């Protein structure tokens, strides 16, 4: 059976926090696990990691884990914002980094990055704990778009975090900012993930919309190395089906790109 070369990243949550569901997602070609530290306790996340390790043993290969730091996130009634006056790397984030090192995860995703200095701050905290985890810079602020080259150079990988980015720049500009970020990451040889609302309708439905299928395909055609599922697998009704559908789209998109497609491995 043919499999995609691009990565599928999926977020664990109440809908997928069992070995049985995760095993099915991996069989559907889930490649990388995201743990969203904006929600849950450290005990919850330790339990998630234990499930990942259990499934790893069953399938016989490594399942890389991303710890996504909340940063200075402020939860509101109908969404969230962030504290502009707070350091991008909060004291809570530092605790989470220590936890991530202790549990031998693979990546730290840093939220609300504004400059290369933020990345270096995160790297210094990692070193304090003897951590060697790679850092994924989430580009989700207008200032990050303005400084994207220095951020991409400083980071090990980059994520186009379209949710918060859509709060800082006009929505109609998002596709073109995404294109610029992906192209620059490719030019600099850094893996790039496109994230947020890729197949959001599959939170409640067993098939995506035509627009969502096109969105996923075009992220790959632009050069993205990975695409990410969030609510779809964390709390949706169809986490396995979402991964399976995304894999079908990736295979089709890659077929239209030809054999010259270069994938930067996470």
Steps between C-alpha positions, in 0.01 A plus 500: 500500500626846411554749783561874495849638555366810678431491873161496666509663845201440727406639840406261778201583719185347648405346164834325452647441846487122476746249360225350282416828324863610472594161353234543228622854429857374461381222271330774295847662466510743790870580534547763773311558827421847635421559867331836561620629837241778499265234641529229763738430785850357497350175624267500198793554265710232671211260438487604133873440461462157660233413242726616217786285631265201528390537139862552391587160640204343321570651158878463527609852415549839663207744523653848540325725753459878484435688826315818403562770762214741580722808536327811638160371387184651655184294471182696431135398476499449125865446422833625624755777467842554658664735746702740286695618806600151614817321394436260213655224712312504830597344832233235437659426163834442673336241724354334192841496331651323801215246482554453126871431550428257784257307278732496196263664254639606164385858436404817682254723311540857618191723489480872417861523383596853400872479423803272481581608857188319622626179341842539658337559840312172464818322393685631805227367732524164326875495559447577870314170519747319272232479234576457130143527372451679169308828505203569273426872463128571470450799274172646620572872554537788257844577643603139437404535134714813483795312656432162341844452345694544824247284686520217246881512506505481882241222529524134401158502335209739454123479533255722312250541786213650307255531789674772696657641186147571377448724803799720411482534124199527265354158419530555126878528540539164679544286184777726373679528834484121523657476154783734597576313822498161329723618215750666734516190721569288190771740384666481842467122522273495804194274537170688493161398640172660391242494780155608618154420365632282220200266521303662781164373375618147583467590867131423447477332158659189353608675180668838444372780282629543146668822607687320781623230262629774272665679794693189606603420144622850429706510819689199364520646149648818651773286658384434857675201655218430746137585564339496841168396648387672821136485616433235237697238695506655849125526554333408172265211437714355221871515591600188307298598194661846504850350484394250235346773284801726538728216388292453184531870419877498558552203270299670225679835546842336491405313182440834332836637619709226342808321626708815545316604817746551787368423847679654798464236769382606843 
